[in-house]
Structures are given as structure tokens and as C-alpha cells.
Amino acid sequence: MLVVEDERTIAESVATRLRAEGFAVEIAADGPAAVTRFRAWQPDLVVLDVMLPGFDGLEVCRRIQADRPVPVLMLTARDDETDLLVGLAVGADDYLTKPFSMRELAARVHVLLRRVERAAAAPPATVALGDVEINQAERRVLRAGVEVHLTPTEFDLLVHFAGRPRTVLPRERLLADVWGWADGSGTRTVDSHVKALRRKLGADLIRTVHGVGYALEVQP
């Protein structure tokens, strides 16, 4: 795990909890150090604060996702929809608003890692959705033959839709199946990831069913 946080007390608290969960943890306190440590450490997951010296967490997220797709849990000081949307757009998979409990942070980390593990254990398969091709074994997506970079969560969400073409999936079910959230909170997270998929793969790929959820429009 890589923890990127400039407030030493928070960084140490997060690192201590994650180490108690059995993870090896490194800490970086600014943007440039975070990118350097990421490239040297090759962590399985990054806990990343938005506000950092050097350059901010959004730029850190852009740079590390360009190097290698990795689950990112963003920490933000305010529950601002703009911060959330921008964070998800640059590759974050989940977010926590300060102040947060260490128990919730640990739970979110385990959910993100389980999702990656489930995806890695999935049988190799290639799915075609119009001009979009999904290679589940390599976790790669092509559109019209050109590779499209998706975050780990965006990829998992797309695969989930692809397995249920034309089926209307409520936001609460998507949260439970893809994010592992059983309480139905966080529907904005679903909306933001769907917007990202539309932006990258075509606006007509996923249809909004107002008041309910979403459905994949293209039959594989």
C-alpha cells in the first residue's frame, strides 16, 4: 500500500491501521514523492489525499494511472461533487470524506482489493460490444481497434454491464455487485463512473433508465 498524505498525524494513523490489517505500507507526503514512490514500490493500492504540496492528488492520480492501472482510494476534505467527479475522471476508484473512521477506510480498502482479485480470477474471455472489444484476461479495452485506458473500477463496471446486456440494473444493485456496498449509499459514484464510460466509449453505450438505473444498449 502507498499512503499519500501531507498531514503527518493522518498519514501515520492510516499507515498504522493498514499495517494492522497485514499490509506493507509506504508513506509519501507530497505529489512528486508520491509518483516516485509509486514507481519504485509498485503498490497494489494507493490511498491518496487530494490536497498535497508540489502538485495535488488529482495530478498524482493522472500520472500513476498512466504508468499502471491501480486501485486508488481518494481522501478529500469536503463532500464536494466537483471534487468527486474530477477525482473519478482522472482514475480514482472510491473516495472518503474527512473526517473518516479507520474502520471504514480499512473496509473500503478490502472491498477494492477483493474486486481486483475477483476480476483476476475470472475466466479468460473476449466480449464485443459493437466497436468496443473487452479482453477480460488482459483487462484491456479497444474501441475501433484503439486501446482505451480504463480505471480498474471502470473496467469492472463495463464487464458487469456486458454480462447483462439490455438488462436494467438499479444503482443500488450496481453498488452491491461492483463496489461491494450493501447499504445503497453512494449512487453519485455509480453516476460518475457511467459518465466516464460514456465519455471514453461512446454516449450511446449505456442507457439511463430515469429513477431506476442503467442498461447496456449494445448486444454482445
PLY file of the C-alpha trace (Angstrom):
ply
format ascii 1.0
element vertex 220
property float x
property float y
property float z
element edge 219
property int vertex1
property int vertex2
end_header
0.00 0.00 0.00
1.10 3.55 -0.68
-0.38 6.26 1.57
-0.07 9.78 0.18
-0.96 12.37 2.80
0.82 15.58 3.87
-0.75 15.70 7.35
1.64 13.52 9.32
-0.87 12.52 12.01
-3.39 11.29 9.44
-0.73 9.56 7.36
0.64 7.69 10.38
-2.85 6.73 11.59
-3.81 5.35 8.17
-0.50 3.51 7.82
-0.81 2.02 11.32
-4.32 0.72 10.61
-3.33 -0.76 7.26
-0.28 -2.44 8.79
-2.56 -3.89 11.48
-4.63 -5.34 8.60
-1.49 -7.13 7.38
-0.37 -4.80 4.59
3.11 -3.44 3.94
2.82 0.35 3.78
4.94 3.22 2.45
4.16 6.90 3.03
4.68 9.92 0.74
3.95 13.49 1.84
3.80 15.40 -1.46
2.93 14.95 -5.13
6.41 14.39 -6.62
7.40 11.98 -3.83
4.16 10.04 -4.36
4.88 9.44 -8.04
8.49 8.47 -7.29
7.48 6.04 -4.54
4.74 4.56 -6.70
7.18 3.75 -9.49
9.71 2.25 -7.09
7.26 0.46 -4.76
4.65 -0.77 -7.30
1.86 -0.90 -4.68
-1.34 -2.90 -5.02
-3.43 0.09 -3.89
-2.95 3.82 -3.27
-4.66 5.87 -0.55
-4.36 9.40 -1.92
-5.19 12.80 -0.41
-6.47 15.45 -2.84
-4.68 18.45 -1.32
-0.90 17.98 -1.49
2.19 20.20 -1.81
4.22 20.02 -5.01
1.23 19.06 -7.13
-2.16 17.86 -5.99
-3.62 14.39 -5.66
-5.53 14.68 -8.94
-2.26 15.13 -10.85
-0.71 12.27 -8.88
-3.65 10.08 -9.87
-3.28 11.01 -13.55
0.42 10.17 -13.55
0.26 6.87 -11.71
-2.74 5.62 -13.72
-0.83 6.46 -16.91
2.01 4.25 -15.65
-0.08 1.29 -14.49
-3.78 0.88 -13.61
-4.08 0.54 -9.85
-6.97 0.94 -7.39
-6.99 4.43 -5.85
-8.92 5.49 -2.75
-9.10 9.30 -2.65
-9.28 11.30 0.58
-10.98 14.68 0.38
-11.54 17.37 3.00
-15.01 18.27 1.75
-18.01 16.48 0.31
-17.93 18.46 -2.93
-19.44 16.88 -6.03
-16.94 18.67 -8.29
-14.00 17.16 -6.37
-15.65 13.75 -6.60
-16.33 13.96 -10.32
-12.85 15.20 -11.15
-11.25 12.56 -8.94
-13.20 9.75 -10.57
-12.48 11.18 -14.01
-8.71 11.01 -13.51
-8.80 7.41 -12.29
-9.88 7.20 -8.65
-11.99 4.17 -7.77
-13.51 5.31 -4.50
-13.37 8.24 -2.10
-13.67 9.07 1.59
-14.54 12.47 3.03
-12.57 13.66 6.06
-13.04 13.06 8.90
-13.45 9.31 8.44
-13.11 6.28 10.69
-10.15 3.96 10.25
-12.60 1.07 10.32
-14.41 2.44 7.26
-11.12 3.10 5.46
-9.97 -0.47 6.07
-13.32 -1.81 4.84
-13.11 0.25 1.64
-9.55 -0.96 1.01
-10.57 -4.61 1.38
-13.53 -4.13 -0.98
-11.30 -2.61 -3.66
-8.76 -5.42 -3.36
-11.44 -8.14 -3.46
-12.84 -6.62 -6.63
-9.44 -6.75 -8.31
-8.91 -10.34 -7.11
-12.30 -11.45 -8.46
-11.56 -9.89 -11.81
-8.15 -11.57 -11.98
-9.75 -14.95 -11.24
-12.40 -14.58 -13.94
-12.12 -16.97 -16.90
-10.41 -15.57 -19.99
-12.94 -14.11 -22.39
-13.25 -11.52 -25.12
-16.55 -9.70 -25.50
-17.51 -7.50 -28.46
-19.96 -4.64 -27.93
-20.27 -3.03 -31.34
-16.89 -1.41 -31.98
-15.87 -1.95 -28.33
-13.88 -5.09 -27.51
-13.25 -6.25 -23.94
-10.37 -8.62 -23.21
-11.05 -9.84 -19.68
-7.90 -11.93 -19.41
-5.64 -8.95 -20.14
-8.04 -6.35 -18.68
-7.80 -4.31 -21.87
-10.48 -2.48 -23.84
-10.31 -1.47 -27.51
-12.60 0.92 -29.34
-12.44 0.69 -33.12
-9.11 -1.10 -32.68
-7.59 1.59 -30.47
-6.83 0.82 -26.83
-8.81 2.86 -24.29
-7.46 3.36 -20.78
-10.00 2.45 -18.09
-9.51 2.52 -14.34
-9.91 -0.83 -12.54
-13.41 0.12 -11.38
-14.46 1.41 -14.80
-13.33 -1.90 -16.30
-15.20 -3.96 -13.69
-18.35 -1.91 -14.22
-18.16 -2.36 -18.00
-17.69 -6.13 -17.64
-20.67 -6.24 -15.27
-22.86 -4.46 -17.83
-21.52 -6.68 -20.64
-22.64 -9.81 -18.79
-26.21 -8.47 -18.61
-26.95 -6.77 -21.95
-30.20 -4.77 -22.16
-30.99 -5.59 -18.53
-31.92 -2.56 -16.42
-29.58 -2.54 -13.41
-30.60 -0.36 -10.45
-27.89 1.85 -8.98
-28.19 0.04 -5.64
-27.55 -3.32 -7.32
-24.51 -1.93 -9.13
-23.16 -0.59 -5.85
-23.58 -4.00 -4.24
-22.25 -6.09 -7.14
-19.37 -3.91 -8.37
-18.38 -1.82 -5.34
-19.42 -4.28 -2.64
-21.50 -1.65 -0.82
-24.58 -3.25 0.71
-26.19 -0.12 2.17
-27.10 1.52 -1.15
-25.28 4.77 -0.38
-23.01 6.42 -2.89
-25.20 6.45 -6.00
-23.25 9.50 -7.24
-20.25 7.21 -7.56
-22.19 4.99 -9.98
-23.35 8.01 -12.00
-19.81 9.38 -12.25
-18.35 6.08 -13.46
-21.11 5.68 -16.06
-20.34 9.20 -17.31
-16.68 8.24 -17.61
-17.52 5.10 -19.62
-19.75 7.10 -21.96
-17.04 9.70 -22.47
-14.44 7.08 -23.30
-16.52 4.50 -25.18
-19.47 6.39 -26.66
-22.51 8.17 -25.28
-24.96 5.55 -26.63
-23.32 2.54 -25.00
-25.20 2.79 -21.70
-28.80 3.98 -21.46
-30.19 5.84 -18.46
-33.45 4.50 -17.07
-34.66 7.51 -15.11
-35.42 6.85 -11.49
-34.02 3.31 -11.68
-30.52 2.85 -13.08
-28.75 1.93 -16.30
-28.79 -0.64 -19.09
-26.21 -1.67 -21.67
-27.67 -0.94 -25.12
-25.37 -2.98 -27.36
-25.98 -6.73 -27.62
-22.66 -8.62 -27.49
0 1
1 2
2 3
3 4
4 5
5 6
6 7
7 8
8 9
9 10
10 11
11 12
12 13
13 14
14 15
15 16
16 17
17 18
18 19
19 20
20 21
21 22
22 23
23 24
24 25
25 26
26 27
27 28
28 29
29 30
30 31
31 32
32 33
33 34
34 35
35 36
36 37
37 38
38 39
39 40
40 41
41 42
42 43
43 44
44 45
45 46
46 47
47 48
48 49
49 50
50 51
51 52
52 53
53 54
54 55
55 56
56 57
57 58
58 59
59 60
60 61
61 62
62 63
63 64
64 65
65 66
66 67
67 68
68 69
69 70
70 71
71 72
72 73
73 74
74 75
75 76
76 77
77 78
78 79
79 80
80 81
81 82
82 83
83 84
84 85
85 86
86 87
87 88
88 89
89 90
90 91
91 92
92 93
93 94
94 95
95 96
96 97
97 98
98 99
99 100
100 101
101 102
102 103
103 104
104 105
105 106
106 107
107 108
108 109
109 110
110 111
111 112
112 113
113 114
114 115
115 116
116 117
117 118
118 119
119 120
120 121
121 122
122 123
123 124
124 125
125 126
126 127
127 128
128 129
129 130
130 131
131 132
132 133
133 134
134 135
135 136
136 137
137 138
138 139
139 140
140 141
141 142
142 143
143 144
144 145
145 146
146 147
147 148
148 149
149 150
150 151
151 152
152 153
153 154
154 155
155 156
156 157
157 158
158 159
159 160
160 161
161 162
162 163
163 164
164 165
165 166
166 167
167 168
168 169
169 170
170 171
171 172
172 173
173 174
174 175
175 176
176 177
177 178
178 179
179 180
180 181
181 182
182 183
183 184
184 185
185 186
186 187
187 188
188 189
189 190
190 191
191 192
192 193
193 194
194 195
195 196
196 197
197 198
198 199
199 200
200 201
201 202
202 203
203 204
204 205
205 206
206 207
207 208
208 209
209 210
210 211
211 212
212 213
213 214
214 215
215 216
216 217
217 218
218 219
